[in-house]
Amino acid sequence: MQAYFQLLLMTSKTNITKLFNDYLLQFPDEAERCSIFGDYLARTEEANLFSRKNFDGHITTSAFIVKVNAPEILLLRHKSLHKWLQPGGHFEGDPSLMDSALREAEEESGIPRAEMDLYAAFQNPHTPFDIDSHYIPANPKKVEEGHYHHDIRYLFLYTGEGGNTYNEEEATGMKWVKFADLADDAIFGMMMEKIENALDKK
């Protein structure tokens, strides 16, 4: 029973607020960029933070997976959005936000957890590597209004040898892309610089 309540605490509003504050200590220059998430966290009740029925927005998680021995990142072609993105999705009652990102990465890419090492350069390994708030257009097929995804992102180092098969229910393609090829990309350009700077410190 005690272990169960400890798991609840990992994804409580109090804990997420602490992780957010820890994140801003690591990346103080991102305070303005993260203000959308900060405002959302302050005004939203704990029970609604992850609810897909909350069209003010909800928290999601995703994983940047990079090769441990090459400057390449894994991207999947999202089935609904038709864009090349990192693996990720909605929280499903996972033990922690980091576990949620890892589960999504495994489910969508087919890469076993044992082949993904968390990049944990922070004092608290659950502190995310990146936080991004982005707008998701309305989806009439799913009866969903337009809303924000407040994406909590973690960085993982891929130690496998390839040959993984992506989940065709989630994506229509998977590829490894060189950092340099994304340097000027509107979505990934800033992240490539952030990832490279982090890996240089390893």
Backbone as CSV, one residue per row, in Angstrom:
resi,resn,N_x,N_y,N_z,CA_x,CA_y,CA_z,C_x,C_y,C_z
1,MET,0.834,-1.205,0.000,0.000,0.000,0.000,0.871,1.259,0.000
2,GLN,1.958,1.223,0.792,2.849,2.385,0.840,3.471,2.636,-0.529
3,ALA,3.865,1.542,-1.207,4.459,1.692,-2.541,3.466,2.314,-3.511
4,TYR,2.182,1.944,-3.393,1.143,2.494,-4.270,1.026,4.000,-4.094
5,PHE,1.018,4.456,-2.852,0.907,5.892,-2.607,2.169,6.632,-3.044
6,GLN,3.325,5.962,-2.977,4.556,6.586,-3.461,4.474,6.813,-4.970
7,LEU,3.860,5.859,-5.696,3.688,6.014,-7.137,2.764,7.178,-7.451
8,LEU,1.691,7.325,-6.662,0.776,8.446,-6.865,1.500,9.773,-6.675
9,LEU,2.380,9.826,-5.688,3.099,11.057,-5.410,4.022,11.446,-6.557
10,MET,4.529,10.468,-7.305,5.445,10.754,-8.402,4.771,11.583,-9.494
11,THR,3.454,11.447,-9.628,2.752,12.185,-10.672,1.727,13.155,-10.084
12,SER,1.898,13.517,-8.828,1.019,14.494,-8.201,1.348,15.891,-8.732
13,LYS,0.425,16.804,-8.559,0.661,18.179,-8.986,1.848,18.770,-8.228
14,THR,1.956,18.423,-6.972,3.081,18.925,-6.165,4.405,18.463,-6.739
15,ASN,4.487,17.174,-7.094,5.734,16.644,-7.629,6.052,17.229,-9.000
16,ILE,5.014,17.360,-9.853,5.240,17.924,-11.186,5.689,19.379,-11.083
17,THR,5.115,20.113,-10.140,5.538,21.494,-9.921,6.996,21.544,-9.489
18,LYS,7.414,20.597,-8.639,8.812,20.543,-8.210,9.725,20.230,-9.395
19,LEU,9.324,19.284,-10.230,10.125,18.956,-11.404,10.230,20.156,-12.338
20,PHE,9.146,20.891,-12.473,9.144,22.092,-13.311,10.112,23.138,-12.748
21,ASN,10.077,23.331,-11.445,10.999,24.284,-10.819,12.452,23.824,-10.954
22,ASP,12.678,22.513,-10.810,14.027,21.963,-11.006,14.492,22.204,-12.436
23,TYR,13.566,22.044,-13.371,13.894,22.246,-14.784,14.326,23.689,-15.037
24,LEU,13.592,24.634,-14.473,13.926,26.041,-14.680,15.254,26.416,-14.035
25,LEU,15.625,25.709,-12.984,16.949,25.929,-12.385,18.047,25.466,-13.343
26,GLN,17.774,24.376,-14.079,18.741,23.868,-15.046,18.780,24.730,-16.313
27,PHE,17.618,25.258,-16.702,17.506,26.032,-17.949,16.789,27.354,-17.681
28,PRO,17.403,28.253,-16.930,16.733,29.515,-16.562,16.384,30.394,-17.752
29,ASP,17.105,30.245,-18.858,16.823,31.065,-20.038,15.563,30.610,-20.770
30,GLU,14.949,29.518,-20.319,13.739,29.024,-20.961,12.467,29.408,-20.204
31,ALA,12.591,30.267,-19.202,11.433,30.630,-18.376,10.295,31.204,-19.216
32,GLU,10.608,32.054,-20.170,9.557,32.659,-21.002,8.901,31.608,-21.882
33,ARG,9.706,30.750,-22.504,9.165,29.709,-23.372,8.250,28.756,-22.607
34,CYS,8.572,28.527,-21.338,7.806,27.574,-20.522,6.678,28.224,-19.732
35,SER,6.465,29.514,-19.928,5.449,30.212,-19.135,4.041,29.677,-19.424
36,ILE,3.799,29.196,-20.646,2.487,28.628,-20.976,2.214,27.421,-20.087
37,PHE,3.221,26.576,-19.923,3.054,25.401,-19.066,2.925,25.810,-17.604
38,GLY,3.719,26.765,-17.180,3.659,27.228,-15.800,2.285,27.767,-15.441
39,ASP,1.704,28.558,-16.341,0.362,29.102,-16.108,-0.683,27.988,-16.074
40,TYR,-0.530,27.018,-16.994,-1.460,25.886,-17.033,-1.386,25.084,-15.735
41,LEU,-0.175,24.822,-15.273,0.010,24.038,-14.061,-0.591,24.750,-12.859
42,ALA,-0.465,26.052,-12.808,-0.971,26.815,-11.669,-2.498,26.816,-11.609
43,ARG,-3.166,26.825,-12.769,-4.627,26.983,-12.763,-5.392,25.661,-12.853
44,THR,-4.689,24.559,-13.074,-5.362,23.286,-13.329,-5.364,22.388,-12.103
45,GLU,-6.539,21.821,-11.813,-6.644,20.888,-10.703,-5.902,19.593,-11.037
46,GLU,-5.386,18.959,-10.008,-4.577,17.756,-10.200,-5.304,16.696,-11.023
47,ALA,-6.592,16.512,-10.761,-7.366,15.464,-11.442,-7.476,15.692,-12.944
48,ASN,-7.240,16.923,-13.400,-7.402,17.247,-14.820,-6.088,17.385,-15.584
49,LEU,-4.970,17.237,-14.912,-3.680,17.475,-15.551,-3.426,16.561,-16.743
50,PHE,-3.879,15.311,-16.643,-3.614,14.339,-17.702,-4.853,13.968,-18.512
51,SER,-5.992,14.534,-18.153,-7.258,14.127,-18.770,-7.349,14.535,-20.234
52,ARG,-7.617,13.577,-21.103,-7.754,13.865,-22.527,-9.055,14.609,-22.827
53,LYS,-9.942,14.680,-21.827,-11.182,15.431,-21.975,-11.014,16.886,-21.545
54,ASN,-9.836,17.228,-21.055,-9.552,18.599,-20.657,-9.008,19.352,-21.869
55,PHE,-9.861,20.104,-22.546,-9.439,20.783,-23.770,-8.841,22.163,-23.511
56,ASP,-8.650,22.481,-22.229,-7.759,23.590,-21.907,-6.325,23.126,-22.172
57,GLY,-6.137,21.798,-22.136,-4.836,21.197,-22.384,-4.588,20.052,-21.424
58,HIS,-3.592,19.247,-21.713,-3.198,18.189,-20.792,-1.729,17.822,-21.010
59,ILE,-1.172,17.173,-19.992,0.238,16.803,-20.023,0.432,15.534,-20.836
60,THR,1.423,15.549,-21.718,1.843,14.369,-22.468,3.330,14.143,-22.194
61,THR,3.865,13.047,-22.695,5.297,12.785,-22.539,5.869,12.285,-23.858
62,SER,7.145,12.507,-24.068,7.796,11.989,-25.268,9.273,11.731,-25.000
63,ALA,9.901,11.071,-25.978,11.295,10.635,-25.810,12.131,11.023,-27.016
64,PHE,13.232,11.705,-26.765,14.245,11.904,-27.788,15.216,10.736,-27.660
65,ILE,15.316,9.926,-28.705,16.199,8.762,-28.692,17.350,9.032,-29.661
66,VAL,18.563,9.074,-29.133,19.722,9.337,-29.977,20.709,8.171,-29.860
67,LYS,21.416,7.918,-30.925,22.391,6.840,-30.917,23.550,7.189,-29.997
68,VAL,23.999,6.206,-29.244,25.069,6.453,-28.296,26.407,6.682,-28.998
69,ASN,26.540,6.184,-30.229,27.824,6.270,-30.931,27.762,7.039,-32.246
70,ALA,26.667,7.778,-32.470,26.541,8.556,-33.709,25.565,9.697,-33.487
71,PRO,25.788,10.852,-34.158,24.875,11.999,-33.998,23.611,11.833,-34.821
72,GLU,22.751,10.906,-34.405,21.506,10.649,-35.106,20.362,10.509,-34.115
73,ILE,19.171,10.955,-34.516,17.987,10.895,-33.657,16.881,10.108,-34.379
74,LEU,16.087,9.392,-33.601,15.011,8.580,-34.159,13.733,9.401,-34.311
75,LEU,13.141,9.351,-35.502,11.869,10.028,-35.758,10.862,9.036,-36.334
76,LEU,9.596,9.243,-35.977,8.493,8.449,-36.498,7.532,9.374,-37.239
77,ARG,6.953,8.869,-38.324,5.952,9.667,-39.037,4.600,9.424,-38.383
78,HIS,4.113,10.447,-37.685,2.881,10.340,-36.904,1.687,10.064,-37.808
79,LYS,0.889,9.066,-37.426,-0.200,8.602,-38.284,-1.306,9.638,-38.431
80,SER,-1.598,10.385,-37.366,-2.691,11.361,-37.423,-2.218,12.733,-37.891
81,LEU,-1.064,13.170,-37.391,-0.577,14.509,-37.713,0.216,14.557,-39.016
82,HIS,0.639,13.378,-39.512,1.395,13.291,-40.766,2.686,14.116,-40.704
83,LYS,3.343,14.077,-39.565,4.612,14.783,-39.380,5.646,13.824,-38.794
84,TRP,6.922,14.096,-39.081,8.007,13.333,-38.480,8.268,13.893,-37.086
85,LEU,8.064,13.075,-36.067,8.182,13.508,-34.682,8.883,12.439,-33.846
86,GLN,9.280,12.817,-32.645,9.836,11.840,-31.712,8.699,10.986,-31.135
87,PRO,8.978,9.777,-30.653,7.932,8.960,-30.027,7.353,9.678,-28.807
88,GLY,6.048,9.501,-28.619,5.419,10.140,-27.466,3.921,9.997,-27.509
89,GLY,3.280,10.401,-26.421,1.830,10.313,-26.384,1.271,10.639,-25.015
90,HIS,0.072,10.162,-24.766,-0.638,10.499,-23.537,-0.187,9.650,-22.353
91,PHE,-0.262,10.237,-21.191,0.033,9.559,-19.930,-1.052,8.515,-19.675
92,GLU,-0.642,7.319,-19.225,-1.589,6.225,-19.018,-1.446,5.617,-17.620
93,GLY,-1.319,6.480,-16.624,-1.218,5.984,-15.263,0.128,5.378,-14.935
94,ASP,1.169,5.795,-15.648,2.511,5.256,-15.436,3.059,5.678,-14.078
95,PRO,4.074,4.951,-13.569,4.650,5.297,-12.269,5.224,6.717,-12.199
96,SER,5.726,7.215,-13.318,6.310,8.559,-13.354,6.220,9.095,-14.768
97,LEU,6.506,10.373,-14.936,6.513,10.967,-16.272,7.615,10.349,-17.123
98,MET,8.759,10.076,-16.498,9.857,9.432,-17.225,9.450,8.047,-17.707
99,ASP,8.749,7.283,-16.852,8.284,5.953,-17.245,7.274,6.040,-18.386
100,SER,6.455,7.084,-18.372,5.488,7.287,-19.444,6.202,7.507,-20.774
101,ALA,7.229,8.348,-20.775,7.994,8.612,-22.002,8.682,7.343,-22.492
102,LEU,9.227,6.558,-21.573,9.919,5.317,-21.934,8.939,4.294,-22.505
103,ARG,7.754,4.194,-21.895,6.738,3.272,-22.410,6.326,3.653,-23.829
104,GLU,6.079,4.951,-24.043,5.694,5.409,-25.378,6.792,5.095,-26.398
105,ALA,8.033,5.305,-26.006,9.156,5.039,-26.911,9.211,3.566,-27.292
106,GLU,9.029,2.698,-26.314,9.070,1.253,-26.572,7.887,0.822,-27.435
107,GLU,6.691,1.305,-27.098,5.492,0.911,-27.838,5.538,1.354,-29.295
108,GLU,6.019,2.558,-29.541,5.947,3.118,-30.890,7.123,2.718,-31.770
109,SER,8.309,2.588,-31.185,9.503,2.307,-31.984,9.884,0.835,-32.024
110,GLY,9.379,0.054,-31.067,9.773,-1.349,-30.976,11.113,-1.567,-30.320
111,ILE,11.748,-0.501,-29.840,13.042,-0.626,-29.165,12.814,-1.075,-27.723
112,PRO,13.444,-2.152,-27.281,13.278,-2.606,-25.898,13.842,-1.588,-24.903
113,ARG,13.239,-1.540,-23.731,13.711,-0.609,-22.701,15.182,-0.822,-22.372
114,ALA,15.607,-2.071,-22.426,16.992,-2.389,-22.067,17.999,-1.738,-23.006
115,GLU,17.523,-1.270,-24.171,18.421,-0.649,-25.147,18.315,0.870,-25.146
116,MET,17.647,1.430,-24.128,17.526,2.883,-24.011,17.968,3.316,-22.619
117,ASP,19.084,4.024,-22.554,19.610,4.523,-21.283,19.179,5.974,-21.083
118,LEU,18.590,6.270,-19.952,18.171,7.638,-19.656,19.380,8.550,-19.529
119,TYR,19.333,9.684,-20.219,20.344,10.727,-20.012,19.917,11.494,-18.772
120,ALA,20.626,11.265,-17.683,20.240,11.862,-16.401,21.422,12.627,-15.819
121,ALA,21.631,13.806,-16.358,22.753,14.623,-15.890,22.349,15.515,-14.731
122,PHE,21.053,15.508,-14.388,20.557,16.377,-13.341,20.575,15.648,-11.999
123,GLN,20.539,16.412,-10.924,20.563,15.824,-9.596,19.387,14.872,-9.396
124,ASN,18.228,15.278,-9.859,17.056,14.406,-9.827,16.877,13.816,-11.224
125,PRO,17.044,12.499,-11.396,16.959,11.901,-12.737,15.587,12.046,-13.382
126,HIS,14.555,12.361,-12.598,13.219,12.536,-13.154,12.989,13.945,-13.701
127,THR,13.949,14.840,-13.490,13.841,16.173,-14.083,13.876,16.044,-15.599
128,PRO,12.892,16.577,-16.319,12.863,16.387,-17.775,13.996,17.106,-18.485
129,PHE,14.276,16.635,-19.701,15.303,17.255,-20.522,14.747,18.469,-21.264
130,ASP,13.432,18.438,-21.517,12.809,19.558,-22.216,11.322,19.595,-21.880
131,ILE,10.739,20.786,-21.947,9.297,20.978,-21.762,8.812,21.866,-22.903
132,ASP,7.771,21.417,-23.584,7.286,22.175,-24.731,5.765,22.167,-24.761
133,SER,5.162,23.325,-24.923,3.707,23.446,-25.048,3.372,23.791,-26.495
134,HIS,2.571,22.948,-27.135,2.228,23.183,-28.534,0.765,22.871,-28.791
135,TYR,0.205,23.545,-29.766,-1.229,23.460,-30.043,-1.532,22.271,-30.949
136,ILE,-2.567,21.525,-30.572,-3.039,20.392,-31.370,-4.388,20.781,-31.995
137,PRO,-4.493,20.752,-33.321,-5.749,21.158,-33.976,-6.915,20.243,-33.596
138,ALA,-8.120,20.747,-33.751,-9.326,19.960,-33.488,-9.358,18.723,-34.383
139,ASN,-9.905,17.636,-33.830,-10.008,16.390,-34.575,-11.466,15.907,-34.514
140,PRO,-12.277,16.275,-35.515,-13.701,15.900,-35.502,-13.921,14.396,-35.411
141,LYS,-13.029,13.591,-36.023,-13.178,12.138,-35.993,-13.129,11.598,-34.562
142,LYS,-12.311,12.240,-33.740,-12.184,11.813,-32.353,-13.042,12.660,-31.411
143,VAL,-13.822,13.569,-32.000,-14.658,14.500,-31.234,-13.781,15.249,-30.216
144,GLU,-12.678,15.787,-30.704,-11.747,16.518,-29.850,-11.615,17.966,-30.322
145,GLU,-11.759,18.885,-29.391,-11.537,20.295,-29.692,-10.033,20.567,-29.787
146,GLY,-9.693,21.698,-30.385,-8.303,22.108,-30.392,-7.836,22.351,-28.963
147,HIS,-6.603,21.983,-28.670,-6.101,22.098,-27.297,-4.579,22.067,-27.295
148,TYR,-4.009,22.332,-26.140,-2.556,22.289,-25.995,-2.099,20.951,-25.428
149,HIS,-0.981,20.478,-25.945,-0.234,19.400,-25.308,0.952,20.032,-24.593
150,HIS,1.046,19.769,-23.313,2.188,20.237,-22.532,3.118,19.038,-22.390
151,ASP,4.093,18.986,-23.287,4.900,17.779,-23.468,6.140,17.776,-22.580
152,ILE,6.222,16.758,-21.726,7.376,16.567,-20.839,8.301,15.572,-21.524
153,ARG,9.524,16.003,-21.832,10.398,15.237,-22.715,11.660,14.758,-22.002
154,TYR,12.035,13.524,-22.328,13.245,12.934,-21.767,14.171,12.499,-22.894
155,LEU,15.461,12.475,-22.583,16.480,12.097,-23.562,17.021,10.713,-23.220
156,PHE,17.009,9.832,-24.226,17.504,8.470,-24.039,18.608,8.174,-25.052
157,LEU,19.608,7.407,-24.615,20.708,7.001,-25.482,20.465,5.571,-25.942
158,TYR,20.381,5.388,-27.253,20.100,4.073,-27.828,21.392,3.269,-27.914
159,THR,21.378,2.080,-27.308,22.575,1.238,-27.268,22.428,-0.030,-28.101
160,GLY,21.307,-0.173,-28.830,21.069,-1.383,-29.614,21.781,-1.361,-30.958
161,GLU,21.446,-2.345,-31.771,22.115,-2.514,-33.063,21.152,-2.405,-34.244
162,GLY,19.951,-1.891,-34.006,19.007,-1.707,-35.101,18.105,-2.912,-35.299
163,GLY,17.365,-2.889,-36.408,16.461,-3.990,-36.724,15.127,-3.924,-36.010
164,ASN,14.799,-2.787,-35.429,13.537,-2.642,-34.706,12.391,-2.340,-35.672
165,THR,11.195,-2.785,-35.322,10.014,-2.586,-36.148,9.039,-1.663,-35.441
166,TYR,8.671,-0.561,-36.081,7.775,0.410,-35.456,6.337,-0.105,-35.440
167,ASN,5.536,0.503,-34.589,4.133,0.137,-34.420,3.308,0.805,-35.516
168,GLU,2.763,0.017,-36.436,2.028,0.574,-37.575,0.682,1.176,-37.173
169,GLU,0.226,0.915,-35.959,-1.004,1.557,-35.488,-0.747,2.995,-35.057
170,GLU,0.518,3.317,-34.806,0.885,4.650,-34.321,1.589,5.495,-35.376
171,ALA,2.270,4.844,-36.310,3.113,5.581,-37.250,3.088,4.915,-38.619
172,THR,3.539,5.675,-39.625,3.613,5.143,-40.981,5.051,5.069,-41.477
173,GLY,6.000,5.352,-40.606,7.401,5.265,-40.987,8.312,5.563,-39.813
174,MET,9.562,5.124,-39.926,10.557,5.374,-38.882,11.919,5.523,-39.536
175,LYS,12.721,6.470,-39.051,14.052,6.667,-39.618,14.975,7.327,-38.602
176,TRP,16.278,7.111,-38.806,17.301,7.809,-38.037,17.768,8.996,-38.869
177,VAL,17.832,10.155,-38.255,18.191,11.383,-38.964,19.408,12.015,-38.306
178,LYS,20.355,12.437,-39.109,21.557,13.093,-38.586,21.195,14.443,-37.975
179,PHE,21.848,14.783,-36.871,21.607,16.070,-36.222,21.752,17.218,-37.221
180,ALA,22.789,17.136,-38.041,23.090,18.229,-38.974,21.945,18.470,-39.957
181,ASP,21.227,17.408,-40.306,20.130,17.543,-41.263,18.919,18.235,-40.655
182,LEU,18.898,18.380,-39.333,17.775,19.014,-38.647,18.153,20.370,-38.045
183,ALA,19.380,20.801,-38.289,19.881,22.026,-37.656,19.021,23.250,-37.980
184,ASP,18.476,23.302,-39.178,17.664,24.453,-39.596,16.174,24.134,-39.603
185,ASP,15.794,22.997,-39.051,14.398,22.590,-39.038,13.606,23.436,-38.051
186,ALA,12.405,23.856,-38.464,11.595,24.739,-37.619,11.197,24.074,-36.311
187,ILE,10.997,22.760,-36.314,10.578,22.047,-35.114,11.764,21.564,-34.295
188,PHE,12.760,20.993,-34.967,13.833,20.311,-34.254,15.149,21.085,-34.156
189,GLY,15.278,22.188,-34.880,16.549,22.905,-34.893,17.070,23.247,-33.507
190,MET,16.220,23.870,-32.689,16.642,24.257,-31.337,16.971,23.028,-30.488
191,MET,16.198,21.951,-30.665,16.430,20.749,-29.873,17.741,20.083,-30.236
192,MET,18.115,20.116,-31.499,19.384,19.508,-31.890,20.553,20.207,-31.200
193,GLU,20.475,21.512,-31.120,21.523,22.268,-30.438,21.547,21.925,-28.955
194,LYS,20.369,21.800,-28.364,20.280,21.475,-26.934,20.826,20.076,-26.660
195,ILE,20.483,19.137,-27.514,20.964,17.763,-27.351,22.472,17.692,-27.536
196,GLU,22.975,18.349,-28.578,24.420,18.321,-28.816,25.175,18.929,-27.645
197,ASN,24.685,20.034,-27.117,25.340,20.661,-25.957,25.345,19.721,-24.755
198,ALA,24.255,18.988,-24.571,24.182,18.051,-23.442,25.155,16.907,-23.621
199,LEU,25.203,16.348,-24.811,26.078,15.210,-25.061,27.556,15.595,-24.986
200,ASP,27.865,16.842,-25.332,29.256,17.324,-25.236,29.739,17.364,-23.785
201,LYS,28.792,17.454,-22.848,29.157,17.526,-21.441,29.304,16.153,-20.782
202,LYS,28.914,15.103,-21.527,28.990,13.746,-20.986,30.440,13.320,-20.775
